[in-house]
Amino acid sequence: MEAIDSSFVIDKKLARKRKWLGVARNRYLYLMIIPGVIFFIIFRYIPMGWLVIAFQNYQPFWGIRGSDWVGLQHFSRLFLEGNFTMLLRNTLALFGLGLLTFPLPIVLALSLNAVKNKVFKSIVQTIVYIPHFMSWVIVVSMFMIILAIDGGLINESLAFFGFDRIPFLISPQWARIVYIVQDTWKGIGWSSIIYLAAITNVDTTLYEAASMDGASRWRQTWHVTLPAIRPTIVTLLILRVGSTLDIGFEHVFLLTNAMNRQVLDIFDTFVFRLGIQGGQFSYATAVGLFRGVVGLILVVGANKLAKKLGEDGIY
């Protein structure tokens, strides 16, 4: 028994030694992640200590210790007020539109992978990648110029052909469409990079075998490429589902105005108006905490569903 225990201790020591040797061997790679770790500690983990104000009537001059404890009062207010239904409806609507465009980066990656001309492929990749590096201020401003009622390219073209001008930027009927077009245009190129990387890792012998069996290019894509990158697709889909209530503040905030607020107002913009502009810190924190908890539940649920369907999931 003692011999078994001693060998177990020796194995643990060897495993620990190998681990630290691996860390020392890849020390520069570990040094590169330090800025990211510091970022998450400062802006993600440390602020969690202030989530307690969601259960208080927080006043800055009283501080956390001096503020009155109100329990779930702010959460009750969130669910009972009429704003909750509107915010949830708008958030789910924008998320649903984003989910409909989820396959587009996959299609783009498959199309780019099929291009044989390297020069043409590089030009197309550069064009579709550039919007990702533009800020939302630039993107929204560009669309405001293009979609303006007077002088906008689209409306001037409609008027030239005898059609009525369309108030794209202030019309509730067009607000969500404009949102998803901007979101897709900005992100489709960058999102396709992950799929392109996954496609390059597909074993080429599978394509050769499929070609010998008489499979066309489409058949090779459907029966070889897509099954090979399916784990990547599932992982990104799980992450997308987890961000259901986290649509993104900046884009919606820049696109929202008094005329289309009823169809674009989401939890992020609501928290900004109440917390930053209105000074209702506790209520805004409660809304943000609710959004985070729901996102966590959706990630865990989607991951379990993926594992039940035979996929790896994200953990």
TANORVEN-V248502 format. One record per pair of residues at least 6 apart in sequence whose C-alpha atoms are under 6 Angstrom apart, sorted by the first residue. I is the first residue (numbers start at 0). J is the second residue. Records with the same first field share a line. If there is no record, write none. Layout:
# TANORVEN-V248502
I = J + J
This chain:
# TANORVEN-V248502
52 = 281
53 = 281 + 284 + 285
54 = 69 + 70
55 = 67 + 68 + 69
56 = 66 + 67
57 = 66 + 281
73 = 282
86 = 265 + 266
89 = 262 + 263
90 = 265
94 = 243
104 = 187 + 190 + 191
108 = 191 + 195
127 = 188
128 = 188 + 189
130 = 185
131 = 185 + 186
135 = 250
144 = 151
145 = 151 + 152
146 = 153
148 = 154 + 166
154 = 164
167 = 173
169 = 258 + 259
171 = 259
197 = 228
234 = 312 + 313
237 = 301
241 = 294 + 297 + 298
242 = 294
244 = 290
248 = 267 + 268
270 = 283
273 = 279
274 = 280 + 283
302 = 312
305 = 312
306 = 312
